[in-house]
């Protein structure tokens, strides 16, 4: 894993920008990402993707998660290709960055799989 550390200086700023761009709520959804996170419906995971915190979330929340995760995966693939690294490395770094940037009161998934309110 240590061979990827030099990429951290390049990938981390790209991921921060990516998460900011992909995280913006879409006008087409009844609920935006920021609001879904504030309501405790959606949380960040160590794998770089969103997931519903609550069982059986509303359809608009499921659609929001699916849309943002698809966009994130596309961007992660681009970053991995540009930097000559694996998708898994980019996803893991993106997840770590997203969890670190999650404000207090919102949910993140622990490495053990439990949802934790920061």
N, C-alpha and C positions, 0 to 999 in steps of 0.2 A: 504494500500500500504506500510505502514511503516514496516510491517513484512518482506518485501523483502530486506530492506536495509542491513542486515547482509550478504546477498548473494552477494551484490555489490562487496565486496572485493575479492570474489572468481570468480564471473562471469566476471567482467570487464577485468582482464588479459586474460582470456580464449577468450573473444570476440575480444580483440585486436589482438591476435594471429590468430583467425579464420578469421577476416576481412583481415589480411595480406595474409593469405594463399589463401582464396577464391578470393581475389581481383587481384591476379596475372593474367595477360593476358594469354590466351591460344594460343598456337602456331597455332591451327587450324582455328582461326578467322582471317578474313581479317583486322580487326581492334581490337586492344587490349583495355582493360578497361581504362587504363591510358590515351590513346590517345582519346578514345570516350569522356571521361570526359573533357580533355583539349579542345576538339572541341565543347564542350557544347551540346553534343548529349545525354548524360546520366547524371543523378544526383542521389544523395542519398536521401532517404525518412525517415521520423521519424519511420516508421514501420520496418526498418532494411533491406529493399530491394531496388533495383535499379529500375528506371523507365526512359523511354525516355523523354527528356525535349522537344524535337521537335515533332510536329505532323508528322506522317508517316515517321518514321526513316527507313534507309536502312535495308534490310533483314539481313545483317550480324550483325547490331547493335541489332536488335530484337532478333536474335539467341544468341548473347552474353549475353544480359540481361536475357533471359530465362534460359540459362545454369548456370550463376552465381547465380541467385535467387534460382534455384533448389538446388544448392550446399549449399547455405547459409541456406535454410530452413532445409536441412538434418542436418547440423551442429548445428543449433539453437535447433532442437529437441533433439539432443544428449546432449547439454549443459543443457537444461531444465530437461531432465531425470536424468542426473548425479547430478544435484543440487536440485532435488525435487521441482521444480517450474514450472510455466506454460510457454508454448511456447510464449504467449503474453508478459510476463515479459521479456523474453530473447530478443524477437524481438524489443521491445521498448528500452531496454538498448543498443542493438546493433545499432539501428538507431541513438540514441543520440551520441554514441561513433563515428560512421561513420561520422555524420554531424560535430562533433567537430574536427575531423581529416581532414576534407575536406579542401584543401588549398584554399587560395584566388583565385578568378577568375573562380572557378568551381561552379556548381549549386547544391543547396539543396532545398528540398521542405519544406516550412514553415508549422507549424501546421494548418494554415488556408487553405493550399492546393496550395499556389502560389509558383512558382519557383523563387528563389532568387539567384543572383550571389554573392558569398561571397567576 
